Amino acid sequence: MLTLLLHFCIVAGAMLLVSYFMRGIDVDGVGSAFIAALVLGLANLVIKPILMFLTAPINWLTLGLFTFVINGLLLKLVAEFVDGFRVRDWLSAILGSIFISVLSSIMHAILL
């Protein structure tokens, strides 16, 4: 349970860092980032496997690069449901999801 809470804190911190350095992603505060991280985790748990299954042929043709589009879609979807978390456009969503993933991985390697 503590590891899961730490994971959400790491993702929320990554979202805050990305929003600080990227112009297309805005987070109002720590609370919004934590809620967005929680909703993103739920979306990755429930929606992402369905999307990955439905887009498997496209994913195979692009050698897995379409996964970046799916991650961007999920980030943009989370922005629609969470107040205080905004993603301006599709390019920001795709790049933001990449940067959030990279920063989370680095923080996980350091902290866990």
Order of alpha helices (4+ residues) and beta strands (2+ residues): alpha-beta-alpha-alpha-alpha-beta-alpha
